C-alpha cells in the first residue's frame, strides 16, 4: 500500500504541530517519520530520487544528476544547506508561512497567487527572472508561468492544501531556455499537495473554486498567463475576490530569525564593500559603481539589490540619481546609496564621504549635523519606544531643523524650507524588496521583527540664496538598515563606517 502525497503531508503537519520535527525539502526523506510508516509494504528510502520511464524499463535517478529551474541542495550544496529551498530559508519555514496565511483566512477561504513573468529589456533581450515577492515568500518557487493556491481546510494551523500549477518538463523547450523544475519537483521539492500543468489550469481550477467561501487574490485581467482566465472564472462563479496583498504583507513585515540572518549577512558584506571603497581614490562614478557590484558578488552575495546611486558633488541633491557616468571632483563629496542581496533579501545603505578622504570644514559640519540626528533616530527603533516610522520621521525633521539652525540656516516653521532641504521620509520597511511590503502603513507602531531603514538627509541646492553660501551644493544622506528588537535596535549594516574620524582614518 502507498499513501497519497496529500495524506502524507497532512500527517506530517499533525506531527509538526505537536513537536519541533524538522521538515526536509521532500517530506518523504525525513528519517524521523519512518516509524510512523513502518507498515508500508514499499521500502522507505530517505534519499531524493526520481523515476524515469522508457517503453520497457523504469530507472531511478538521483536528484543530483538532474537539472532544476533553481538551485536545490542536491545540485547546489555550495549554495543551500540540507532542508533549505532558498538560501537560509527551509521548507519548514515556507510551510509555516502558508499555514499562517491559511489560518488568517475565513472558513473555506482560498488564496490565489500568480507568478511574475519574464521581463524584456528590448526585443529578444530579457532581464534575469525575478519572482513576485508574495509568491516567493509563500512557495520558495522561482519560475514564471505558475499559479499557487492555498486552500483552507479546517480551523487549526496547518489545515490547508497547497496547489502549485506550473510547467511540466519539456526537454525540447529547455534546450533553448534552460531547465525548469516540472510537476514532480513541485511535489517532491516544493511540497505541493497537488500539482498540474499550467496550460490546463482552465480545467484544474474550477473544481477547487466551487467549494470556496471567499477568494483572496491580487490577480487582474492584465496579469500575464492566467489573469484573464482567473478573473473570468471568479465572475462566472459569483466569487468577487478580496485583495490578498494586505494579508501577506502583514506576515512579511515581521521578519523571522532566518530572514534576519539573511539580511544581516547581506548587510555585513555590503557594509564591508562600502568601507573598502572609502579606502580608495576614485576618479569616476562608474568605476566606483563597478567596484561595489563586483565586491558584493565576489564575497558571496547574488549581486546588487537595486540600481545604486553614485552621485558626486551637487548631483547628490537628486535623490535617485542613477546615471553614475560623471567624473568625480576631488574636492567634492560622493553620495553612495547601494546594497547587496542574499537569498533574495536585501540591505539598503547610504554613505557620504569626501572623494579625497578629508572633509572640508563645511562638509564636516553638515555631515555631523545629519549623523547626530541619524544616531538618535536609530536608537528609537525598539519596541519599548512605542513609536511608528511616521513618528520617527517627525522627530527626524525636528532634529534636523535644530541642527541646521545651529549652522546658520533659516528654517523657521512655515517657511517651507525644510521641504527643500529634507524632501523625503526618514525610512521605509525593508526585506524581500527595497521598499518592502508596499501599503503596510508607516503609521503602525514598530514591533519586534520589523526591519526598517533610517536615512535622514540634507540637500542644499546649488544656487539657492536662501541658504548659507558655503553649504550650497552639498548633499549628505546617511542610511542604515535596522531590525527592531524589544529594548534596542539590531543594526544590520554596522560594517559601513560613518563616523568622521573613522572615514578619514581609512586613507591614513
C-alpha positions as CSV (number, residue, x, y, z in Angstrom):
1,X,0.0,0.0,0.0
2,X,1.2,3.5,-0.7
3,X,-0.5,6.6,0.8
4,X,-1.3,9.6,-1.4
5,X,1.1,12.5,-1.1
6,X,-1.6,14.8,0.3
7,X,-2.4,12.3,3.1
8,X,1.3,12.1,4.0
9,X,1.6,15.8,4.2
10,X,-1.5,16.2,6.3
11,X,0.0,13.5,8.7
12,X,3.3,15.4,8.8
13,X,1.6,18.6,9.6
14,X,-0.1,17.0,12.6
15,X,3.2,15.7,13.8
16,X,4.8,19.1,13.4
17,X,2.0,20.8,15.4
18,X,3.0,18.5,18.4
19,X,6.8,18.8,18.1
20,X,9.7,20.6,16.6
21,X,10.1,17.9,14.0
22,X,12.1,19.4,11.1
23,X,10.8,19.4,7.5
24,X,13.2,18.4,4.8
25,X,12.6,19.6,1.2
26,X,10.9,16.4,0.4
27,X,8.8,15.2,3.2
28,X,9.4,11.5,2.4
29,X,13.1,12.0,3.2
30,X,12.6,12.7,6.9
31,X,14.1,9.9,8.9
32,X,12.0,10.6,12.0
33,X,8.8,9.8,10.0
34,X,9.9,6.2,9.2
35,X,8.4,4.5,12.3
36,X,5.0,6.0,11.6
37,X,5.0,4.4,8.2
38,X,6.6,1.1,9.1
39,X,3.5,-0.8,8.0
40,X,4.0,0.3,4.4
41,X,4.9,-2.6,2.1
42,X,7.2,-0.3,-0.1
43,X,10.6,0.1,1.4
44,X,11.3,3.7,2.7
45,X,14.2,5.5,1.0
46,X,15.4,8.7,2.6
47,X,17.4,9.9,-0.4
48,X,15.7,12.0,-3.1
49,X,15.4,10.1,-6.4
50,X,13.2,10.3,-9.5
51,X,11.8,7.6,-11.7
52,X,12.4,7.9,-15.5
53,X,10.4,5.5,-17.7
54,X,11.2,4.2,-21.2
55,X,9.0,1.8,-23.2
56,X,10.5,-1.2,-21.4
57,X,12.2,-0.1,-18.2
58,X,11.9,2.2,-15.2
59,X,15.2,3.7,-13.9
60,X,15.7,5.6,-10.6
61,X,17.9,8.7,-11.0
62,X,19.5,10.7,-8.2
63,X,18.3,14.3,-7.9
64,X,21.9,15.4,-8.1
65,X,22.1,14.1,-11.7
66,X,19.1,16.2,-12.8
67,X,18.5,19.8,-13.7
68,X,16.0,22.1,-11.9
69,X,14.7,25.6,-12.6
70,X,16.6,26.9,-9.5
71,X,19.2,25.6,-7.1
72,X,18.3,22.6,-4.9
73,X,20.5,21.1,-2.2
74,X,21.5,18.0,-4.3
75,X,22.7,20.1,-7.2
76,X,23.9,23.2,-5.4
77,X,25.3,22.2,-1.9
78,X,27.6,25.2,-2.2
79,X,24.6,27.5,-2.0
80,X,22.0,25.6,0.0
81,X,22.1,23.6,3.3
82,X,20.0,20.4,3.7
83,X,16.4,21.3,4.2
84,X,16.6,24.7,2.5
85,X,14.6,25.7,-0.5
86,X,16.2,29.1,-0.9
87,X,19.4,30.3,0.8
88,X,18.8,30.4,4.5
89,X,15.1,29.6,4.3
90,X,13.9,26.0,4.9
91,X,11.0,24.1,3.5
92,X,9.6,24.1,7.1
93,X,9.6,27.8,7.2
94,X,7.8,28.1,3.8
95,X,5.2,25.6,5.2
96,X,4.7,27.7,8.3
97,X,4.2,30.8,6.2
98,X,1.4,29.1,4.2
99,X,0.0,27.8,7.5
100,X,-0.2,31.3,9.0
101,X,-1.9,32.7,5.9
102,X,-4.4,29.9,5.8
103,X,-5.2,30.3,9.5
104,X,-5.9,34.0,8.7
105,X,-8.4,33.1,6.0
106,X,-12.1,32.7,6.8
107,X,-13.7,29.3,6.6
108,X,-13.3,27.7,3.2
109,X,-11.1,30.6,2.2
110,X,-8.8,30.4,-0.8
111,X,-5.7,32.5,-1.7
112,X,-4.6,32.6,-5.3
113,X,-1.2,34.0,-6.4
114,X,0.3,34.3,-9.8
115,X,4.0,34.2,-10.5
116,X,5.9,37.0,-12.2
117,X,6.5,36.8,-15.9
118,X,9.8,37.2,-17.8
119,X,10.5,40.9,-18.4
120,X,12.2,42.0,-21.6
121,X,14.7,44.8,-21.9
122,X,14.5,45.2,-25.6
123,X,13.4,42.9,-28.4
124,X,14.5,39.4,-27.6
125,X,16.9,40.5,-24.8
126,X,15.4,39.7,-21.3
127,X,16.2,40.6,-17.7
128,X,17.1,37.8,-15.2
129,X,13.8,36.4,-13.9
130,X,12.7,37.8,-10.5
131,X,9.8,36.1,-8.8
132,X,6.9,38.0,-7.4
133,X,7.8,38.7,-3.8
134,X,4.5,37.4,-2.3
135,X,4.6,34.3,-4.4
136,X,8.2,33.6,-3.5
137,X,7.5,34.3,0.2
138,X,4.8,31.6,0.3
139,X,6.3,29.0,-2.0
140,X,10.1,29.3,-2.5
141,X,9.3,28.6,-6.1
142,X,11.2,30.8,-8.6
143,X,9.8,30.1,-12.0
144,X,7.4,32.1,-14.3
145,X,4.1,30.7,-15.7
146,X,3.0,29.4,-12.3
147,X,-0.1,29.6,-10.1
148,X,-0.2,28.9,-6.4
149,X,-3.4,28.2,-4.4
150,X,-3.6,27.9,-0.7
151,X,-6.9,26.4,0.3
152,X,-8.1,26.4,3.9
153,X,-9.5,23.1,5.0
154,X,-10.1,23.5,8.7
155,X,-9.8,25.7,11.8
156,X,-6.4,24.6,13.0
157,X,-2.9,25.8,12.0
158,X,-1.7,23.5,9.2
159,X,-5.2,22.8,7.9
160,X,-4.6,23.8,4.3
161,X,-3.9,22.3,0.9
162,X,-1.2,23.7,-1.3
163,X,-1.8,23.5,-5.1
164,X,1.1,24.5,-7.5
165,X,0.4,24.7,-11.2
166,X,3.5,25.1,-13.3
167,X,5.2,24.0,-16.5
168,X,5.8,20.2,-16.9
169,X,9.3,19.2,-18.0
170,X,9.9,19.7,-21.7
171,X,13.4,18.7,-23.0
172,X,13.0,20.5,-26.3
173,X,11.9,23.8,-24.8
174,X,14.5,23.5,-22.0
175,X,17.3,23.1,-24.6
176,X,16.6,26.7,-25.6
177,X,15.6,28.3,-22.4
178,X,17.5,26.3,-19.7
179,X,16.0,23.9,-17.2
180,X,12.8,24.2,-15.2
181,X,11.7,22.0,-12.4
182,X,8.5,20.3,-13.6
183,X,5.5,18.8,-11.8
184,X,7.2,16.1,-9.9
185,X,9.6,18.5,-8.3
186,X,6.7,20.8,-7.5
187,X,5.5,18.0,-5.2
188,X,8.8,16.4,-4.0
189,X,10.9,19.6,-3.6
190,X,8.4,22.4,-3.0
191,X,5.9,20.2,-1.1
192,X,2.8,21.0,-3.2
193,X,-0.1,18.7,-2.2
194,X,-1.4,18.8,-5.8
195,X,0.2,19.9,-9.0
196,X,-0.9,20.3,-12.6
197,X,0.1,21.7,-16.0
198,X,-0.3,25.4,-16.0
199,X,-1.6,25.1,-19.6
200,X,-4.5,23.0,-18.2
201,X,-5.5,25.4,-15.4
202,X,-8.8,26.1,-17.1
203,X,-10.0,22.7,-16.2
204,X,-8.0,22.3,-13.0
205,X,-9.1,25.4,-11.2
206,X,-12.9,25.3,-11.3
207,X,-13.3,22.2,-9.0
208,X,-11.2,24.0,-6.4
209,X,-13.1,27.2,-6.5
210,X,-16.5,25.7,-6.4
211,X,-16.1,25.0,-2.7
212,X,-14.7,28.4,-1.8
213,X,-16.3,30.5,0.8
214,X,-14.2,33.6,-0.1
215,X,-11.3,34.1,-2.6
216,X,-8.4,36.4,-1.9
217,X,-6.2,37.4,-4.9
218,X,-4.4,40.3,-6.5
219,X,-4.8,38.8,-10.0
220,X,-6.3,41.2,-12.5
221,X,-7.3,40.7,-16.1
222,X,-3.9,42.1,-17.2
223,X,-1.9,39.6,-15.1
224,X,0.2,37.6,-17.5
225,X,-0.7,34.0,-18.4
226,X,-3.6,33.4,-16.0
227,X,-5.1,36.8,-15.4
228,X,-8.0,36.8,-17.9
229,X,-8.9,33.2,-17.1
230,X,-8.9,33.5,-13.3
231,X,-10.9,36.8,-13.3
232,X,-13.4,35.4,-15.7
233,X,-13.8,32.2,-13.8
234,X,-14.4,34.1,-10.5
235,X,-17.0,36.2,-12.1
236,X,-18.9,33.2,-13.5
237,X,-18.8,31.5,-10.1
238,X,-20.0,34.8,-8.4
239,X,-16.9,34.9,-6.2
240,X,-15.9,38.6,-6.1
241,X,-12.3,38.5,-4.9
242,X,-10.8,40.4,-1.9
243,X,-7.3,41.8,-2.0
244,X,-4.7,39.4,-0.8
245,X,-1.6,41.7,-0.6
246,X,-2.5,43.2,2.8
247,X,-2.7,39.8,4.4
248,X,0.6,38.6,3.0
249,X,2.3,41.9,3.8
250,X,1.3,41.7,7.5
251,X,3.1,38.4,7.6
252,X,6.1,39.6,5.6
253,X,6.5,42.7,7.8
254,X,7.6,40.7,10.8
255,X,10.9,39.0,10.0
256,X,11.8,35.5,11.2
257,X,15.2,34.8,12.7
258,X,16.2,33.2,9.3
259,X,15.2,36.3,7.4
260,X,17.1,38.5,9.8
261,X,20.1,36.3,9.4
262,X,20.0,36.6,5.6
263,X,19.6,40.4,5.9
264,X,22.5,40.6,8.4
265,X,24.7,38.7,6.0
266,X,23.8,41.0,3.2
267,X,24.4,44.0,5.4
268,X,27.8,42.7,6.6
269,X,29.1,42.0,3.2
270,X,27.7,45.2,1.7
271,X,29.0,47.3,4.6
272,X,32.5,45.9,4.2
273,X,32.4,46.6,0.5
274,X,31.4,50.2,1.0
275,X,34.1,50.7,3.7
276,X,36.6,49.2,1.3
277,X,35.5,51.6,-1.4
278,X,36.1,54.5,1.0
279,X,39.7,53.5,1.4
280,X,40.4,54.1,-2.3
281,X,40.7,57.1,-4.5
282,X,38.1,57.2,-7.3
283,X,38.1,59.3,-10.5
284,X,34.6,58.4,-11.8
285,X,31.2,57.4,-10.6
286,X,31.1,54.5,-13.0
287,X,34.3,52.9,-11.6
288,X,33.0,53.2,-8.1
289,X,29.7,51.5,-9.0
290,X,31.6,48.7,-10.8
291,X,33.8,48.1,-7.8
292,X,30.8,47.8,-5.4
293,X,28.9,45.5,-7.7
294,X,32.0,43.2,-8.0
295,X,32.6,43.3,-4.3
296,X,29.1,42.3,-3.5
297,X,29.2,39.3,-5.9
298,X,32.7,38.2,-5.2
299,X,32.0,37.9,-1.4
300,X,29.0,35.6,-1.6
301,X,26.0,37.8,-2.4
302,X,23.9,37.3,-5.5
303,X,24.7,40.9,-6.7
304,X,23.4,44.4,-6.2
305,X,19.9,44.6,-4.6
306,X,19.0,47.7,-6.7
307,X,20.4,50.2,-9.1
308,X,22.8,52.1,-7.0
309,X,23.2,55.9,-6.6
310,X,26.7,57.1,-7.0
311,X,26.5,60.8,-7.1
312,X,29.4,63.2,-7.0
313,X,29.1,66.7,-5.7
314,X,25.8,68.5,-6.2
315,X,24.4,65.5,-8.1
316,X,23.8,64.1,-4.6
317,X,20.8,66.5,-4.4
318,X,19.0,64.3,-6.9
319,X,17.6,61.7,-4.6
320,X,17.6,58.8,-7.1
321,X,20.4,59.9,-9.4
322,X,21.5,56.6,-11.1
323,X,23.2,57.8,-14.3
324,X,26.5,57.3,-12.5
325,X,28.5,58.5,-15.5
326,X,30.3,61.6,-14.4
327,X,33.8,62.2,-13.3
328,X,34.4,62.9,-9.6
329,X,35.9,66.2,-8.4
330,X,38.5,65.5,-5.7
331,X,37.2,68.5,-3.6
332,X,33.6,67.2,-3.6
333,X,31.8,64.5,-1.6
334,X,30.3,61.5,-3.1
335,X,26.9,60.1,-2.0
336,X,26.6,56.3,-2.5
337,X,23.2,54.5,-1.9
338,X,24.0,50.8,-2.6
339,X,23.5,47.4,-1.1
340,X,23.7,43.7,-1.9
341,X,21.2,40.9,-2.0
342,X,21.4,37.4,-0.4
343,X,18.8,34.8,-0.8
344,X,16.6,37.5,-2.3
345,X,16.8,39.5,0.9
346,X,18.4,42.9,0.5
347,X,20.1,45.5,2.5
348,X,19.9,49.3,2.0
349,X,22.9,51.5,2.9
350,X,23.8,55.1,2.1
351,X,27.1,56.7,2.9
352,X,28.5,60.1,2.0
353,X,32.3,60.8,2.1
354,X,34.8,63.2,0.7
355,X,36.3,62.0,-2.6
356,X,39.8,63.0,-1.4
357,X,39.4,61.3,2.0
358,X,39.3,64.5,4.1
359,X,36.2,66.6,5.0
360,X,36.4,70.4,4.5
361,X,35.0,72.5,7.3
362,X,31.6,73.0,5.7
363,X,31.4,69.3,4.6
364,X,32.2,68.2,8.2
365,X,29.7,70.5,9.8
366,X,26.8,69.4,7.5
367,X,27.8,65.8,7.8
368,X,28.0,65.9,11.6
369,X,24.5,67.5,11.7
370,X,23.0,64.7,9.8
371,X,24.9,62.0,11.7
372,X,23.8,63.4,15.1
373,X,20.2,63.0,14.1
374,X,20.7,59.7,12.4
375,X,22.2,58.1,15.5
376,X,19.4,59.3,17.7
377,X,16.7,58.0,15.3
378,X,18.3,54.6,15.0
379,X,18.2,54.4,18.8
380,X,14.4,54.8,18.7
381,X,13.9,51.6,16.6
382,X,12.9,49.5,19.5
383,X,9.6,48.1,20.6
384,X,9.6,49.7,24.0
385,X,9.9,53.2,22.4
386,X,6.3,52.6,21.1
387,X,6.9,54.8,18.0
388,X,6.0,54.4,14.4
389,X,8.1,55.3,11.4
390,X,5.9,58.3,10.8
391,X,6.6,59.5,14.4
392,X,10.3,58.9,14.0
393,X,10.1,60.9,10.7
394,X,8.6,63.9,12.6
395,X,11.3,63.6,15.3
396,X,13.9,63.5,12.5
397,X,12.5,66.7,10.9
398,X,12.6,68.4,14.3
399,X,16.2,67.2,14.9
400,X,17.4,68.4,11.5
401,X,15.7,71.7,12.0
402,X,17.6,72.2,15.3
403,X,20.9,71.2,13.8
404,X,20.5,73.4,10.7
405,X,19.6,76.4,12.9
406,X,22.9,75.9,14.8
407,X,24.7,76.1,11.4
408,X,23.0,79.4,10.5
409,X,20.2,78.2,8.3
410,X,16.8,80.0,8.5
411,X,14.4,77.1,8.7
412,X,11.7,78.7,10.7
413,X,8.4,77.0,10.8
414,X,6.1,77.9,7.9
415,X,8.9,78.9,5.6
416,X,8.7,75.7,3.6
417,X,12.5,75.5,3.6
418,X,12.6,72.1,5.3
419,X,10.7,70.6,2.5
420,X,13.5,71.7,0.2
421,X,16.3,70.6,2.4
422,X,14.7,67.3,3.6
423,X,12.2,66.3,0.9
424,X,11.7,62.5,1.7
425,X,10.6,60.3,4.5
426,X,13.1,59.2,7.1
427,X,12.6,55.5,6.4
428,X,10.7,52.5,4.9
429,X,10.3,48.8,5.5
430,X,13.0,46.6,4.0
431,X,13.2,42.8,3.3
432,X,12.5,40.9,0.1
433,X,12.1,44.3,-1.6
434,X,14.0,47.5,-1.1
435,X,10.7,49.3,-0.3
436,X,9.2,46.2,1.3
437,X,5.5,45.4,1.9
438,X,4.1,48.4,0.0
439,X,0.8,49.5,1.5
440,X,1.8,48.4,5.0
441,X,1.4,51.6,6.9
442,X,4.3,53.6,8.4
443,X,1.8,54.8,11.0
444,X,1.8,51.4,12.8
445,X,3.8,51.2,16.0
446,X,7.1,49.4,15.4
447,X,7.2,45.8,16.8
448,X,10.0,43.3,17.3
449,X,10.9,41.8,14.0
450,X,10.1,44.9,11.9
451,X,13.0,45.8,9.5
452,X,13.3,49.4,8.5
453,X,15.8,51.9,7.1
454,X,16.7,55.2,8.9
455,X,18.0,57.7,6.3
456,X,17.9,61.4,7.2
457,X,19.5,63.7,4.6
458,X,20.1,67.3,3.9
459,X,20.3,68.5,0.3
460,X,21.3,72.2,-0.2
461,X,20.5,73.5,-3.7
462,X,23.5,74.8,-5.7
463,X,22.2,78.3,-6.4
464,X,19.6,79.0,-3.7
465,X,20.4,82.2,-1.9
466,X,18.1,81.4,1.0
467,X,20.8,79.1,2.4
468,X,24.4,79.9,3.6
469,X,26.7,80.1,0.7
470,X,29.4,77.8,2.0
471,X,26.9,74.9,2.2
472,X,25.3,75.4,-1.2
473,X,25.6,72.3,-3.5
474,X,26.3,70.0,-0.6
475,X,24.3,66.8,-0.1
476,X,24.5,64.4,2.8
477,X,22.5,61.3,3.4
478,X,23.3,58.6,6.0
479,X,21.3,55.4,5.9
480,X,21.3,52.1,7.8
481,X,19.1,49.0,7.7
482,X,17.8,48.2,11.2
483,X,15.8,45.4,12.8
484,X,13.5,46.4,15.7
485,X,14.0,44.5,18.9
486,X,12.3,44.9,22.3
487,X,14.9,47.0,24.1
488,X,17.4,48.0,21.4
489,X,17.8,48.0,17.6
490,X,19.8,45.5,15.7
491,X,22.0,47.3,13.2
492,X,22.3,45.2,10.0
493,X,24.9,47.5,8.3
494,X,27.3,48.4,11.0
495,X,30.4,47.4,8.9
496,X,29.9,50.5,6.8
497,X,31.8,53.1,8.8
498,X,30.1,56.5,9.3
499,X,32.0,58.4,12.0
500,X,34.1,61.3,10.6
501,X,37.2,60.1,12.4
502,X,36.8,56.5,11.0
503,X,36.2,57.7,7.4
504,X,39.3,59.9,7.5
505,X,41.4,57.2,9.1
506,X,40.8,54.9,6.2
507,X,43.2,56.9,4.0
508,X,46.0,57.3,6.6
